């Protein structure tokens, strides 16, 4: 692990992804004015947050039962398109 400053320790990873996906990711990072590492780190954080939310929903449904169609529709309406 490398340490660039007192607040952030970083670790270099090597990953393999499909060529088309790699091109799309590079293009997206450039469009968002981010370097590739920052863009991928943000994507990983979002994925981890989604997993955390999924776990919260699963726990809630275990305790209270599955959400009804009406509850899901109401939630979707609040979130918007």
N, C-alpha and C positions, 0 to 999 in steps of 0.2 A: 504494500500500500504506500502511495506517495502522499505527502502532505504539502499542499501549496501555500497554505497560510494556517493561522492558529484556529480558524473556524471550520475548515473543510478538509477532511481527509478523502482522498480519491483512490480508486483502484482501477487499474487498466484491465479491461476485459477484451477478449477476442471472441467475436461471434461470426457465425456464417448464416447468411440469409439469401434467398433467391435473388438473382440478378435484377429482375424487374422491380422487386420490392426495394432493393438497395437504391436503385435509381429514383424511385418514388420518394423514399425517405430523404435522400440528399436534396431533391427538388423542394420538398416540403420544408426542410430545415432552412434552405436558402430563402424561400418565400417568406418564412417567418423571421428572417434576419437572425438566425441562431446558428451556432456551430453544430456539427452533427452530434457531438457528445451531449450537449445541452438539450438538443431536441429529443434524443433517445432517452435521456434521463427523465425529461418531463413526461414522455409517453409511458415510461415504466412507473413513475409516480401515480399517474392517472389510472393505470391498470391495477396497481396495488390498492388505490383508494376504492375502485369499483369492487374489488374482492372484499375489502373491509365492509363496504355497504351491503354486499350480498350476504355476508355473515351476520350482520345486524338484522337484516330482513328475515333470514332463516331462523335466527333465535327468536325474533318477535312472533313469527308464524308458529313456531314450536310451542310457544307459550299461549298464544291467543287464537290459533287457527289460521288457515290460509286467508289471504285477502279476497274479498268478494269482487265480482266484476264491477259493481258500482264503485267500490273503493278505488279500484285501479283506474276506472274512467275518471273519477273525481281528481285523483292524483295527476293523471295525464292532462286534464283540463287546467290544473293549477300550473303545471310546468310549461304549458303552451306548445306550439308546434315544434 
